[in-house]
Amino acid sequence: MDIIKPFIDDEHSEEFKKYGGFHTGVDVNVFDVKALASGVVIDIGRESGGVAVTVQFDVNSCLRYMHMRLINLHLGSTLKKGDSVGLSNKYLHFEYIKPISIKPIWPVRIGKLTYYKHDPTPIITGDLVIDNTDVWYANLDLNFEYVDDEIEVIIPPPIDDDMVGSRMINQGAKTKVVRGRRVII
């Protein structure tokens, strides 16, 4: 993907001068947009350049595909790396958001959580590989509780059977994600 406008968070940088200000993501020259990592669609909304699709790829991080004109996804859609996200308008505005930040600028509110924008360039160039083969749940009311290297999750109603294998999880059921494996408890 060709980067046509970089992430700019430093007003003293050459890019700030060249492009005339801050830029909260990376603009790339791509029409047929593919998922850069596996994940679950947690938000779809309108924005000034078209449609924005937010894909959660782990419990703390999301990728936002913006300026989309055509998507065939819905909340809860699961994506694998390389799956079609949709078609962009003239270009794709791509953002990498996390709930923590050294520079708490550009907050994004999705459901009950606040995320902050980070430079997505290493993801686009392949220097930062985030291909999580585990799929996280896409309901914004999830309760995550960290226990060492395990995450306990309270599952809200209902979840596709495909998301958890051959067993359906009922409303209010508990599950643990242990090193990428779900265990019903």
C-alpha positions, 0 to 999 in steps of 0.5 A: 500500500502506498502511503499518501499522507502520514500520521502526524502528531508532532507540530515541529516535524517536517511532515507537519509543515509539509501537510499543514497540520496534524493527521490522526491516521495514515492515508493509503492509496488502496481501493479494495480494502483487506483486513490487516489482522484478524478480529471482530467488527465492534463499530460501524458508523458514518464519518465525513469521508464515508463509513468507518469500520472499527475492528477489534483484534485483541482486548486492548487494540482496534484498527479503524478503516475509514472513508469506506464507500461500500462494506458488506459487514455488520456488528459482530462480523469476524474477519481474518487477515486478508478478508475483504473489509470493503471498498474505499472512496478515493483512498483509505484513512487507517487508524490504530487505536488503544485505550492507553497512550503516552500522548493522550491526544485524539480520544475516540469513544466507542461504546463505553470505552475511550481509545487514543490514536497511535501511529499505524505506519508499522502495521501498514509496512509490516514492521508490527505484526498483529495477526491475532488468529483468535477472534474476540467478542464484539459486544461493547458490554463485555466485562474483561477481567485480567487474571495473570495471563488469562482474561475472564469474560462475561458473555452477553446474549446471544453469540454465533455458534461459529465464534466459539466452535461447536458449543453455544454460549448462553446469555450470562455464561462465563468463558476464559480466554487462555493463551488464545483458547476459549474455555467455558467455565 
